[in-house]
Amino acid sequence: LIIDDFLATGNALKGLIEIVEQSGAKLAGVGILIEKTFQDGGKELRDKGVKIESIARIKSIGSSKIEFEK
């Protein structure tokens, strides 16, 4: 199980998944504190079969407003 703070483009998470695979372990899933869903990292990894659970999912960030997914 990988726990990470932010998920945006997914590059850091891809690196962590690669380390898990190289070790011979099996990835159970990923827990994310904040996911920026307006960037494609989460979608791309989910499409590859990675189980991801996010506590907060941000839909957009404006100059004076943050919109969360429901």
PQR file with spaces between the fields and no chain letter, atoms N, CA, C, O and H, PARSE charges and radii, in Angstrom:
ATOM       1  N    LEU     1       0.855   -1.177    0.000 -0.4000 1.5000
ATOM       2  CA   LEU     1       0.000    0.000    0.000 -0.0000 2.0000
ATOM       3  C    LEU     1       0.895    1.233    0.000  0.5500 1.7000
ATOM       4  O    LEU     1       1.786    1.373    0.838 -0.5500 1.4000
ATOM       5  N    ILE     2       0.643    2.114   -0.946 -0.4000 1.5000
ATOM       6  CA   ILE     2       1.381    3.382   -1.014 -0.0000 2.0000
ATOM       7  C    ILE     2       0.476    4.490   -0.498  0.5500 1.7000
ATOM       8  O    ILE     2      -0.685    4.581   -0.896 -0.5500 1.4000
ATOM       9  H    ILE     2      -0.080    2.000   -1.627  0.4000 1.0000
ATOM      10  N    ILE     3       0.993    5.319    0.373 -0.4000 1.5000
ATOM      11  CA   ILE     3       0.287    6.503    0.866 -0.0000 2.0000
ATOM      12  C    ILE     3       1.099    7.710    0.432  0.5500 1.7000
ATOM      13  O    ILE     3       2.307    7.768    0.664 -0.5500 1.4000
ATOM      14  H    ILE     3       1.936    5.244    0.696  0.4000 1.0000
ATOM      15  N    ASP     4       0.428    8.688   -0.206 -0.4000 1.5000
ATOM      16  CA   ASP     4       1.119    9.880   -0.699 -0.0000 2.0000
ATOM      17  C    ASP     4       0.260   11.105   -0.417  0.5500 1.7000
ATOM      18  O    ASP     4      -0.942   10.993   -0.176 -0.5500 1.4000
ATOM      19  H    ASP     4      -0.553    8.641   -0.394  0.4000 1.0000
ATOM      20  N    ASP     5       0.890   12.276   -0.451 -0.4000 1.5000
ATOM      21  CA   ASP     5       0.168   13.497   -0.104 -0.0000 2.0000
ATOM      22  C    ASP     5      -0.620   14.066   -1.275  0.5500 1.7000
ATOM      23  O    ASP     5      -1.810   14.341   -1.125 -0.5500 1.4000
ATOM      24  H    ASP     5       1.867   12.367   -0.647  0.4000 1.0000
ATOM      25  N    PHE     6      -0.003   14.251   -2.429 -0.4000 1.5000
ATOM      26  CA   PHE     6      -0.666   14.857   -3.582 -0.0000 2.0000
ATOM      27  C    PHE     6      -0.571   13.960   -4.801  0.5500 1.7000
ATOM      28  O    PHE     6       0.419   13.255   -4.994 -0.5500 1.4000
ATOM      29  H    PHE     6       0.964   14.028   -2.551  0.4000 1.0000
ATOM      30  N    LEU     7      -1.618   13.995   -5.625 -0.4000 1.5000
ATOM      31  CA   LEU     7      -1.611   13.320   -6.918 -0.0000 2.0000
ATOM      32  C    LEU     7      -2.063   14.336   -7.957  0.5500 1.7000
ATOM      33  O    LEU     7      -3.180   14.848   -7.892 -0.5500 1.4000
ATOM      34  H    LEU     7      -2.423   14.568   -5.468  0.4000 1.0000
ATOM      35  N    ALA     8      -1.190   14.622   -8.911 -0.4000 1.5000
ATOM      36  CA   ALA     8      -1.518   15.564   -9.986 -0.0000 2.0000
ATOM      37  C    ALA     8      -1.255   14.866  -11.323  0.5500 1.7000
ATOM      38  O    ALA     8      -2.163   14.276  -11.907 -0.5500 1.4000
ATOM      39  H    ALA     8      -0.282   14.206   -8.964  0.4000 1.0000
ATOM      40  N    THR     9      -0.032   14.935  -11.797 -0.4000 1.5000
ATOM      41  CA   THR     9       0.303   14.290  -13.070 -0.0000 2.0000
ATOM      42  C    THR     9       0.611   12.806  -12.901  0.5500 1.7000
ATOM      43  O    THR     9       0.579   12.055  -13.876 -0.5500 1.4000
ATOM      44  H    THR     9       0.706   15.415  -11.323  0.4000 1.0000
ATOM      45  N    GLY    10       0.905   12.381  -11.694 -0.4000 1.5000
ATOM      46  CA   GLY    10       1.144   10.969  -11.414 -0.0000 2.0000
ATOM      47  C    GLY    10       2.583   10.514  -11.535  0.5500 1.7000
ATOM      48  O    GLY    10       2.867    9.331  -11.349 -0.5500 1.4000
ATOM      49  H    GLY    10       0.931   12.990  -10.902  0.4000 1.0000
ATOM      50  N    ASN    11       3.510   11.427  -11.844 -0.4000 1.5000
ATOM      51  CA   ASN    11       4.897   11.015  -12.059 -0.0000 2.0000
ATOM      52  C    ASN    11       5.546   10.429  -10.805  0.5500 1.7000
ATOM      53  O    ASN    11       6.223    9.404  -10.882 -0.5500 1.4000
ATOM      54  H    ASN    11       3.280   12.388  -11.995  0.4000 1.0000
ATOM      55  N    ALA    12       5.349   11.063   -9.667 -0.4000 1.5000
ATOM      56  CA   ALA    12       5.934   10.538   -8.423 -0.0000 2.0000
ATOM      57  C    ALA    12       5.345    9.173   -8.089  0.5500 1.7000
ATOM      58  O    ALA    12       6.065    8.259   -7.688 -0.5500 1.4000
ATOM      59  H    ALA    12       4.800   11.896   -9.605  0.4000 1.0000
ATOM      60  N    LEU    13       4.046    9.041   -8.255 -0.4000 1.5000
ATOM      61  CA   LEU    13       3.380    7.780   -7.958 -0.0000 2.0000
ATOM      62  C    LEU    13       3.831    6.676   -8.910  0.5500 1.7000
ATOM      63  O    LEU    13       4.001    5.531   -8.493 -0.5500 1.4000
ATOM      64  H    LEU    13       3.460    9.784   -8.581  0.4000 1.0000
ATOM      65  N    LYS    14       4.027    7.008  -10.181 -0.4000 1.5000
ATOM      66  CA   LYS    14       4.538    6.023  -11.140 -0.0000 2.0000
ATOM      67  C    LYS    14       5.906    5.511  -10.701  0.5500 1.7000
ATOM      68  O    LYS    14       6.188    4.318  -10.816 -0.5500 1.4000
ATOM      69  H    LYS    14       3.890    7.938  -10.521  0.4000 1.0000
ATOM      70  N    GLY    15       6.753    6.401  -10.202 -0.4000 1.5000
ATOM      71  CA   GLY    15       8.065    5.997   -9.706 -0.0000 2.0000
ATOM      72  C    GLY    15       7.957    5.082   -8.498  0.5500 1.7000
ATOM      73  O    GLY    15       8.689    4.097   -8.397 -0.5500 1.4000
ATOM      74  H    GLY    15       6.525    7.370  -10.109  0.4000 1.0000
ATOM      75  N    LEU    16       7.052    5.398   -7.583 -0.4000 1.5000
ATOM      76  CA   LEU    16       6.860    4.552   -6.405 -0.0000 2.0000
ATOM      77  C    LEU    16       6.313    3.175   -6.795  0.5500 1.7000
ATOM      78  O    LEU    16       6.725    2.159   -6.235 -0.5500 1.4000
ATOM      79  H    LEU    16       6.457    6.198   -7.666  0.4000 1.0000
ATOM      80  N    ILE    17       5.391    3.147   -7.751 -0.4000 1.5000
ATOM      81  CA   ILE    17       4.847    1.869   -8.220 -0.0000 2.0000
ATOM      82  C    ILE    17       5.945    1.029   -8.856  0.5500 1.7000
ATOM      83  O    ILE    17       5.991   -0.186   -8.662 -0.5500 1.4000
ATOM      84  H    ILE    17       5.056    3.972   -8.206  0.4000 1.0000
ATOM      85  N    GLU    18       6.817    1.663   -9.604 -0.4000 1.5000
ATOM      86  CA   GLU    18       7.933    0.943  -10.217 -0.0000 2.0000
ATOM      87  C    GLU    18       8.848    0.331   -9.155  0.5500 1.7000
ATOM      88  O    GLU    18       9.313   -0.797   -9.316 -0.5500 1.4000
ATOM      89  H    GLU    18       6.779    2.650   -9.761  0.4000 1.0000
ATOM      90  N    ILE    19       9.108    1.062   -8.081 -0.4000 1.5000
ATOM      91  CA   ILE    19       9.935    0.529   -6.987 -0.0000 2.0000
ATOM      92  C    ILE    19       9.267   -0.694   -6.365  0.5500 1.7000
ATOM      93  O    ILE    19       9.933   -1.692   -6.092 -0.5500 1.4000
ATOM      94  H    ILE    19       8.730    1.978   -7.950  0.4000 1.0000
ATOM      95  N    VAL    20       7.953   -0.621   -6.139 -0.4000 1.5000
ATOM      96  CA   VAL    20       7.216   -1.759   -5.579 -0.0000 2.0000
ATOM      97  C    VAL    20       7.358   -2.965   -6.508  0.5500 1.7000
ATOM      98  O    VAL    20       7.647   -4.071   -6.050 -0.5500 1.4000
ATOM      99  H    VAL    20       7.412    0.190   -6.362  0.4000 1.0000
ATOM     100  N    GLU    21       7.156   -2.754   -7.819 -0.4000 1.5000
ATOM     101  CA   GLU    21       7.244   -3.856   -8.773 -0.0000 2.0000
ATOM     102  C    GLU    21       8.648   -4.439   -8.842  0.5500 1.7000
ATOM     103  O    GLU    21       8.804   -5.657   -8.928 -0.5500 1.4000
ATOM     104  H    GLU    21       6.922   -1.856   -8.192  0.4000 1.0000
ATOM     105  N    GLN    22       9.675   -3.586   -8.803 -0.4000 1.5000
ATOM     106  CA   GLN    22      11.054   -4.070   -8.855 -0.0000 2.0000
ATOM     107  C    GLN    22      11.416   -4.886   -7.619  0.5500 1.7000
ATOM     108  O    GLN    22      12.279   -5.762   -7.677 -0.5500 1.4000
ATOM     109  H    GLN    22       9.547   -2.597   -8.733  0.4000 1.0000
ATOM     110  N    SER    23      10.756   -4.597   -6.507 -0.4000 1.5000
ATOM     111  CA   SER    23      11.049   -5.328   -5.276 -0.0000 2.0000
ATOM     112  C    SER    23      10.411   -6.722   -5.269  0.5500 1.7000
ATOM     113  O    SER    23      10.735   -7.560   -4.427 -0.5500 1.4000
ATOM     114  H    SER    23      10.055   -3.886   -6.460  0.4000 1.0000
ATOM     115  N    GLY    24       9.505   -6.953   -6.217 -0.4000 1.5000
ATOM     116  CA   GLY    24       8.813   -8.233   -6.250 -0.0000 2.0000
ATOM     117  C    GLY    24       7.535   -8.243   -5.432  0.5500 1.7000
ATOM     118  O    GLY    24       6.851   -9.264   -5.354 -0.5500 1.4000
ATOM     119  H    GLY    24       9.243   -6.272   -6.901  0.4000 1.0000
ATOM     120  N    ALA    25       7.211   -7.119   -4.824 -0.4000 1.5000
ATOM     121  CA   ALA    25       5.985   -7.024   -4.029 -0.0000 2.0000
ATOM     122  C    ALA    25       4.789   -6.770   -4.940  0.5500 1.7000
ATOM     123  O    ALA    25       4.953   -6.403   -6.103 -0.5500 1.4000
ATOM     124  H    ALA    25       7.766   -6.290   -4.887  0.4000 1.0000
ATOM     125  N    LYS    26       3.591   -6.966   -4.408 -0.4000 1.5000
ATOM     126  CA   LYS    26       2.364   -6.701   -5.150 -0.0000 2.0000
ATOM     127  C    LYS    26       1.703   -5.462   -4.553  0.5500 1.7000
ATOM     128  O    LYS    26       1.509   -5.377   -3.341 -0.5500 1.4000
ATOM     129  H    LYS    26       3.457   -7.264   -3.463  0.4000 1.0000
ATOM     130  N    LEU    27       1.362   -4.517   -5.402 -0.4000 1.5000
ATOM     131  CA   LEU    27       0.724   -3.288   -4.953 -0.0000 2.0000
ATOM     132  C    LEU    27      -0.729   -3.563   -4.586  0.5500 1.7000
ATOM     133  O    LEU    27      -1.501   -4.047   -5.414 -0.5500 1.4000
ATOM     134  H    LEU    27       1.520   -4.586   -6.387  0.4000 1.0000
ATOM     135  N    ALA    28      -1.102   -3.254   -3.344 -0.4000 1.5000
ATOM     136  CA   ALA    28      -2.479   -3.452   -2.896 -0.0000 2.0000
ATOM     137  C    ALA    28      -3.357   -2.273   -3.298  0.5500 1.7000
ATOM     138  O    ALA    28      -4.546   -2.454   -3.559 -0.5500 1.4000
ATOM     139  H    ALA    28      -0.475   -2.861   -2.671  0.4000 1.0000
ATOM     140  N    GLY    29      -2.800   -1.086   -3.353 -0.4000 1.5000
ATOM     141  CA   GLY    29      -3.558    0.106   -3.699 -0.0000 2.0000
ATOM     142  C    GLY    29      -2.783    1.342   -3.293  0.5500 1.7000
ATOM     143  O    GLY    29      -1.656    1.270   -2.805 -0.5500 1.4000
ATOM     144  H    GLY    29      -1.834   -0.939   -3.142  0.4000 1.0000
ATOM     145  N    VAL    30      -3.432    2.492   -3.514 -0.4000 1.5000
ATOM     146  CA   VAL    30      -2.806    3.777   -3.228 -0.0000 2.0000
ATOM     147  C    VAL    30      -3.799    4.648   -2.460  0.5500 1.7000
ATOM     148  O    VAL    30      -4.971    4.731   -2.828 -0.5500 1.4000
ATOM     149  H    VAL    30      -4.348    2.551   -3.911  0.4000 1.0000
ATOM     150  N    GLY    31      -3.334    5.288   -1.406 -0.4000 1.5000
ATOM     151  CA   GLY    31      -4.123    6.268   -0.665 -0.0000 2.0000
ATOM     152  C    GLY    31      -3.521    7.644   -0.888  0.5500 1.7000
ATOM     153  O    GLY    31      -2.319    7.844   -0.712 -0.5500 1.4000
ATOM     154  H    GLY    31      -2.382    5.221   -1.108  0.4000 1.0000
ATOM     155  N    ILE    32      -4.367    8.594   -1.278 -0.4000 1.5000
ATOM     156  CA   ILE    32      -3.912    9.950   -1.580 -0.0000 2.0000
ATOM     157  C    ILE    32      -4.660   10.932   -0.685  0.5500 1.7000
ATOM     158  O    ILE    32      -5.869   10.804   -0.492 -0.5500 1.4000
ATOM     159  H    ILE    32      -5.343    8.432   -1.421  0.4000 1.0000
ATOM     160  N    LEU    33      -3.949   11.902   -0.145 -0.4000 1.5000
ATOM     161  CA   LEU    33      -4.604   12.927    0.663 -0.0000 2.0000
ATOM     162  C    LEU    33      -5.380   13.886   -0.235  0.5500 1.7000
ATOM     163  O    LEU    33      -6.578   14.078   -0.030 -0.5500 1.4000
ATOM     164  H    LEU    33      -2.967   12.005   -0.301  0.4000 1.0000
ATOM     165  N    ILE    34      -4.723   14.493   -1.229 -0.4000 1.5000
ATOM     166  CA   ILE    34      -5.363   15.465   -2.121 -0.0000 2.0000
ATOM     167  C    ILE    34      -5.050   15.096   -3.565  0.5500 1.7000
ATOM     168  O    ILE    34      -3.888   14.969   -3.950 -0.5500 1.4000
ATOM     169  H    ILE    34      -3.749   14.337   -1.396  0.4000 1.0000
ATOM     170  N    GLU    35      -6.104   14.926   -4.355 -0.4000 1.5000
ATOM     171  CA   GLU    35      -5.942   14.626   -5.778 -0.0000 2.0000
ATOM     172  C    GLU    35      -6.463   15.802   -6.603  0.5500 1.7000
ATOM     173  O    GLU    35      -7.576   16.280   -6.386 -0.5500 1.4000
ATOM     174  H    GLU    35      -7.048   15.029   -4.042  0.4000 1.0000
ATOM     175  N    LYS    36      -5.654   16.256   -7.537 -0.4000 1.5000
ATOM     176  CA   LYS    36      -6.076   17.293   -8.474 -0.0000 2.0000
ATOM     177  C    LYS    36      -6.660   16.584   -9.694  0.5500 1.7000
ATOM     178  O    LYS    36      -5.918   16.164  -10.582 -0.5500 1.4000
ATOM     179  H    LYS    36      -4.749   15.868   -7.712  0.4000 1.0000
ATOM     180  N    THR    37      -7.984   16.450   -9.742 -0.4000 1.5000
ATOM     181  CA   THR    37      -8.610   15.684  -10.819 -0.0000 2.0000
ATOM     182  C    THR    37      -8.600   16.420  -12.153  0.5500 1.7000
ATOM     183  O    THR    37      -8.868   15.816  -13.191 -0.5500 1.4000
ATOM     184  H    THR    37      -8.587   16.791   -9.020  0.4000 1.0000
ATOM     185  N    PHE    38      -8.293   17.719  -12.140 -0.4000 1.5000
ATOM     186  CA   PHE    38      -8.196   18.457  -13.401 -0.0000 2.0000
ATOM     187  C    PHE    38      -6.882   18.167  -14.123  0.5500 1.7000
ATOM     188  O    PHE    38      -6.680   18.622  -15.248 -0.5500 1.4000
ATOM     189  H    PHE    38      -8.075   18.209  -11.297  0.4000 1.0000
ATOM     190  N    GLN    39      -5.995   17.417  -13.484 -0.4000 1.5000
ATOM     191  CA   GLN    39      -4.801   16.904  -14.134 -0.0000 2.0000
ATOM     192  C    GLN    39      -5.007   15.399  -14.320  0.5500 1.7000
ATOM     193  O    GLN    39      -5.792   14.797  -13.589 -0.5500 1.4000
ATOM     194  H    GLN    39      -6.160   17.048  -12.569  0.4000 1.0000
ATOM     195  N    ASP    40      -4.331   14.792  -15.264 -0.4000 1.5000
ATOM     196  CA   ASP    40      -4.679   13.443  -15.715 -0.0000 2.0000
ATOM     197  C    ASP    40      -4.012   12.276  -14.992  0.5500 1.7000
ATOM     198  O    ASP    40      -4.234   11.126  -15.371 -0.5500 1.4000
ATOM     199  H    ASP    40      -3.693   15.281  -15.859  0.4000 1.0000
ATOM     200  N    GLY    41      -3.213   12.530  -13.977 -0.4000 1.5000
ATOM     201  CA   GLY    41      -2.476   11.444  -13.342 -0.0000 2.0000
ATOM     202  C    GLY    41      -3.349   10.349  -12.757  0.5500 1.7000
ATOM     203  O    GLY    41      -3.095    9.166  -12.984 -0.5500 1.4000
ATOM     204  H    GLY    41      -3.034   13.464  -13.669  0.4000 1.0000
ATOM     205  N    GLY    42      -4.373   10.728  -12.006 -0.4000 1.5000
ATOM     206  CA   GLY    42      -5.252    9.738  -11.388 -0.0000 2.0000
ATOM     207  C    GLY    42      -6.010    8.917  -12.407  0.5500 1.7000
ATOM     208  O    GLY    42      -6.105    7.696  -12.279 -0.5500 1.4000
ATOM     209  H    GLY    42      -4.580   11.689  -11.821  0.4000 1.0000
ATOM     210  N    LYS    43      -6.552    9.576  -13.419 -0.4000 1.5000
ATOM     211  CA   LYS    43      -7.295    8.870  -14.466 -0.0000 2.0000
ATOM     212  C    LYS    43      -6.400    7.884  -15.207  0.5500 1.7000
ATOM     213  O    LYS    43      -6.785    6.742  -15.456 -0.5500 1.4000
ATOM     214  H    LYS    43      -6.475   10.568  -13.523  0.4000 1.0000
ATOM     215  N    GLU    44      -5.212    8.338  -15.551 -0.4000 1.5000
ATOM     216  CA   GLU    44      -4.280    7.484  -16.293 -0.0000 2.0000
ATOM     217  C    GLU    44      -3.937    6.225  -15.495  0.5500 1.7000
ATOM     218  O    GLU    44      -3.932    5.122  -16.042 -0.5500 1.4000
ATOM     219  H    GLU    44      -4.899    9.266  -15.349  0.4000 1.0000
ATOM     220  N    LEU    45      -3.652    6.391  -14.202 -0.4000 1.5000
ATOM     221  CA   LEU    45      -3.290    5.237  -13.375 -0.0000 2.0000
ATOM     222  C    LEU    45      -4.482    4.326  -13.127  0.5500 1.7000
ATOM     223  O    LEU    45      -4.336    3.104  -13.141 -0.5500 1.4000
ATOM     224  H    LEU    45      -3.656    7.286  -13.757  0.4000 1.0000
ATOM     225  N    ARG    46      -5.666    4.902  -12.899 -0.4000 1.5000
ATOM     226  CA   ARG    46      -6.866    4.075  -12.732 -0.0000 2.0000
ATOM     227  C    ARG    46      -7.144    3.271  -14.003  0.5500 1.7000
ATOM     228  O    ARG    46      -7.521    2.101  -13.932 -0.5500 1.4000
ATOM     229  H    ARG    46      -5.785    5.895  -12.888  0.4000 1.0000
ATOM     230  N    ASP    47      -6.956    3.904  -15.171 -0.4000 1.5000
ATOM     231  CA   ASP    47      -7.158    3.204  -16.444 -0.0000 2.0000
ATOM     232  C    ASP    47      -6.207    2.020  -16.597  0.5500 1.7000
ATOM     233  O    ASP    47      -6.503    1.076  -17.331 -0.5500 1.4000
ATOM     234  H    ASP    47      -6.649    4.854  -15.230  0.4000 1.0000
ATOM     235  N    LYS    48      -5.059    2.067  -15.902 -0.4000 1.5000
ATOM     236  CA   LYS    48      -4.090    0.960  -15.935 -0.0000 2.0000
ATOM     237  C    LYS    48      -4.365   -0.070  -14.839  0.5500 1.7000
ATOM     238  O    LYS    48      -3.616   -1.035  -14.685 -0.5500 1.4000
ATOM     239  H    LYS    48      -4.819    2.833  -15.306  0.4000 1.0000
ATOM     240  N    GLY    49      -5.451    0.142  -14.074 -0.4000 1.5000
ATOM     241  CA   GLY    49      -5.842   -0.832  -13.070 -0.0000 2.0000
ATOM     242  C    GLY    49      -5.366   -0.554  -11.656  0.5500 1.7000
ATOM     243  O    GLY    49      -5.553   -1.396  -10.777 -0.5500 1.4000
ATOM     244  H    GLY    49      -6.059    0.926  -14.199  0.4000 1.0000
ATOM     245  N    VAL    50      -4.760    0.591  -11.406 -0.4000 1.5000
ATOM     246  CA   VAL    50      -4.292    0.920  -10.056 -0.0000 2.0000
ATOM     247  C    VAL    50      -5.481    1.381   -9.224  0.5500 1.7000
ATOM     248  O    VAL    50      -6.215    2.283   -9.627 -0.5500 1.4000
ATOM     249  H    VAL    50      -4.608    1.275  -12.120  0.4000 1.0000
ATOM     250  N    LYS    51      -5.670    0.758   -8.057 -0.4000 1.5000
ATOM     251  CA   LYS    51      -6.746    1.151   -7.143 -0.0000 2.0000
ATOM     252  C    LYS    51      -6.283    2.371   -6.356  0.5500 1.7000
ATOM     253  O    LYS    51      -5.299    2.304   -5.620 -0.5500 1.4000
ATOM     254  H    LYS    51      -5.073    0.025   -7.730  0.4000 1.0000
ATOM     255  N    ILE    52      -7.000    3.494   -6.514 -0.4000 1.5000
ATOM     256  CA   ILE    52      -6.634    4.749   -5.854 -0.0000 2.0000
ATOM     257  C    ILE    52      -7.829    5.262   -5.067  0.5500 1.7000
ATOM     258  O    ILE    52      -8.937    5.353   -5.594 -0.5500 1.4000
ATOM     259  H    ILE    52      -7.800    3.549   -7.112  0.4000 1.0000
ATOM     260  N    GLU    53      -7.600    5.596   -3.807 -0.4000 1.5000
ATOM     261  CA   GLU    53      -8.599    6.235   -2.951 -0.0000 2.0000
ATOM     262  C    GLU    53      -8.050    7.587   -2.517  0.5500 1.7000
ATOM     263  O    GLU    53      -6.940    7.672   -1.990 -0.5500 1.4000
ATOM     264  H    GLU    53      -6.699    5.522   -3.379  0.4000 1.0000
ATOM     265  N    SER    54      -8.822    8.637   -2.737 -0.4000 1.5000
ATOM     266  CA   SER    54      -8.391    9.993   -2.376 -0.0000 2.0000
ATOM     267  C    SER    54      -9.327   10.560   -1.313  0.5500 1.7000
ATOM     268  O    SER    54     -10.542   10.375   -1.384 -0.5500 1.4000
ATOM     269  H    SER    54      -9.724    8.568   -3.165  0.4000 1.0000
ATOM     270  N    ILE    55      -8.755   11.249   -0.330 -0.4000 1.5000
ATOM     271  CA   ILE    55      -9.566   11.871    0.712 -0.0000 2.0000
ATOM     272  C    ILE    55     -10.262   13.121    0.181  0.5500 1.7000
ATOM     273  O    ILE    55     -11.455   13.316    0.415 -0.5500 1.4000
ATOM     274  H    ILE    55      -7.768   11.399   -0.273  0.4000 1.0000
ATOM     275  N    ALA    56      -9.522   13.965   -0.530 -0.4000 1.5000
ATOM     276  CA   ALA    56     -10.092   15.185   -1.119 -0.0000 2.0000
ATOM     277  C    ALA    56      -9.734   15.212   -2.595  0.5500 1.7000
ATOM     278  O    ALA    56      -8.589   14.966   -2.975 -0.5500 1.4000
ATOM     279  H    ALA    56      -8.553   13.807   -0.720  0.4000 1.0000
ATOM     280  N    ARG    57     -10.734   15.516   -3.425 -0.4000 1.5000
ATOM     281  CA   ARG    57     -10.525   15.585   -4.879 -0.0000 2.0000
ATOM     282  C    ARG    57     -10.853   17.001   -5.336  0.5500 1.7000
ATOM     283  O    ARG    57     -11.995   17.447   -5.228 -0.5500 1.4000
ATOM     284  H    ARG    57     -11.663   15.715   -3.116  0.4000 1.0000
ATOM     285  N    ILE    58      -9.848   17.701   -5.845 -0.4000 1.5000
ATOM     286  CA   ILE    58     -10.020   19.083   -6.282 -0.0000 2.0000
ATOM     287  C    ILE    58     -10.344   19.099   -7.769  0.5500 1.7000
ATOM     288  O    ILE    58      -9.580   18.596   -8.592 -0.5500 1.4000
ATOM     289  H    ILE    58      -8.921   17.339   -5.933  0.4000 1.0000
ATOM     290  N    LYS    59     -11.494   19.688   -8.100 -0.4000 1.5000
ATOM     291  CA   LYS    59     -11.953   19.771   -9.488 -0.0000 2.0000
ATOM     292  C    LYS    59     -11.307   20.943  -10.221  0.5500 1.7000
ATOM     293  O    LYS    59     -10.956   20.829  -11.395 -0.5500 1.4000
ATOM     294  H    LYS    59     -12.115   20.097   -7.431  0.4000 1.0000
ATOM     295  N    SER    60     -11.150   22.077   -9.520 -0.4000 1.5000
ATOM     296  CA   SER    60     -10.530   23.252  -10.142 -0.0000 2.0000
ATOM     297  C    SER    60      -9.993   24.181   -9.073  0.5500 1.7000
ATOM     298  O    SER    60     -10.448   24.177   -7.930 -0.5500 1.4000
ATOM     299  H    SER    60     -11.435   22.170   -8.566  0.4000 1.0000
ATOM     300  N    ILE    61      -9.006   24.982   -9.475 -0.4000 1.5000
ATOM     301  CA   ILE    61      -8.431   25.999   -8.612 -0.0000 2.0000
ATOM     302  C    ILE    61      -8.462   27.318   -9.380  0.5500 1.7000
ATOM     303  O    ILE    61      -7.849   27.445  -10.440 -0.5500 1.4000
ATOM     304  H    ILE    61      -8.636   24.985  -10.404  0.4000 1.0000
ATOM     305  N    GLY    62      -9.179   28.290   -8.837 -0.4000 1.5000
ATOM     306  CA   GLY    62      -9.244   29.610   -9.447 -0.0000 2.0000
ATOM     307  C    GLY    62      -8.449   30.603   -8.628  0.5500 1.7000
ATOM     308  O    GLY    62      -7.799   30.228   -7.653 -0.5500 1.4000
ATOM     309  H    GLY    62      -9.677   28.187   -7.976  0.4000 1.0000
ATOM     310  N    SER    63      -8.493   31.854   -9.012 -0.4000 1.5000
ATOM     311  CA   SER    63      -7.708   32.874   -8.308 -0.0000 2.0000
ATOM     312  C    SER    63      -8.183   33.074   -6.869  0.5500 1.7000
ATOM     313  O    SER    63      -7.389   33.432   -5.999 -0.5500 1.4000
ATOM     314  H    SER    63      -9.022   32.159   -9.805  0.4000 1.0000
ATOM     315  N    SER    64      -9.477   32.844   -6.612 -0.4000 1.5000
ATOM     316  CA   SER    64      -9.967   33.032   -5.246 -0.0000 2.0000
ATOM     317  C    SER    64     -10.889   31.905   -4.806  0.5500 1.7000
ATOM     318  O    SER    64     -11.630   32.053   -3.835 -0.5500 1.4000
ATOM     319  H    SER    64     -10.122   32.553   -7.319  0.4000 1.0000
ATOM     320  N    LYS    65     -10.849   30.766   -5.519 -0.4000 1.5000
ATOM     321  CA   LYS    65     -11.792   29.694   -5.223 -0.0000 2.0000
ATOM     322  C    LYS    65     -11.200   28.327   -5.557  0.5500 1.7000
ATOM     323  O    LYS    65     -10.568   28.142   -6.596 -0.5500 1.4000
ATOM     324  H    LYS    65     -10.246   30.645   -6.308  0.4000 1.0000
ATOM     325  N    ILE    66     -11.419   27.384   -4.656 -0.4000 1.5000
ATOM     326  CA   ILE    66     -11.084   25.980   -4.904 -0.0000 2.0000
ATOM     327  C    ILE    66     -12.398   25.210   -4.953  0.5500 1.7000
ATOM     328  O    ILE    66     -13.210   25.287   -4.031 -0.5500 1.4000
ATOM     329  H    ILE    66     -11.933   27.535   -3.811  0.4000 1.0000
ATOM     330  N    GLU    67     -12.597   24.467   -6.037 -0.4000 1.5000
ATOM     331  CA   GLU    67     -13.842   23.681   -6.183 -0.0000 2.0000
ATOM     332  C    GLU    67     -13.514   22.209   -6.010  0.5500 1.7000
ATOM     333  O    GLU    67     -12.653   21.666   -6.703 -0.5500 1.4000
ATOM     334  H    GLU    67     -11.937   24.404   -6.786  0.4000 1.0000
ATOM     335  N    PHE    68     -14.210   21.571   -5.079 -0.4000 1.5000
ATOM     336  CA   PHE    68     -13.999   20.163   -4.797 -0.0000 2.0000
ATOM     337  C    PHE    68     -15.017   19.312   -5.548  0.5500 1.7000
ATOM     338  O    PHE    68     -16.132   19.763   -5.811 -0.5500 1.4000
ATOM     339  H    PHE    68     -14.909   22.012   -4.517  0.4000 1.0000
ATOM     340  N    GLU    69     -14.638   18.086   -5.892 -0.4000 1.5000
ATOM     341  CA   GLU    69     -15.575   17.133   -6.484 -0.0000 2.0000
ATOM     342  C    GLU    69     -16.502   16.649   -5.400  0.5500 1.7000
ATOM     343  O    GLU    69     -16.133   16.600   -4.226 -0.5500 1.4000
ATOM     344  H    GLU    69     -13.732   17.720   -5.678  0.4000 1.0000
ATOM     345  N    LYS    70     -17.693   16.297   -5.792 -0.4000 1.5000
ATOM     346  CA   LYS    70     -18.678   15.794   -4.824 -0.0000 2.0000
ATOM     347  C    LYS    70     -18.717   14.291   -4.847  0.5500 1.7000
ATOM     348  O    LYS    70     -19.485   13.682   -4.102 -0.5500 1.4000
ATOM     349  H    LYS    70     -17.992   16.338   -6.745  0.4000 1.0000
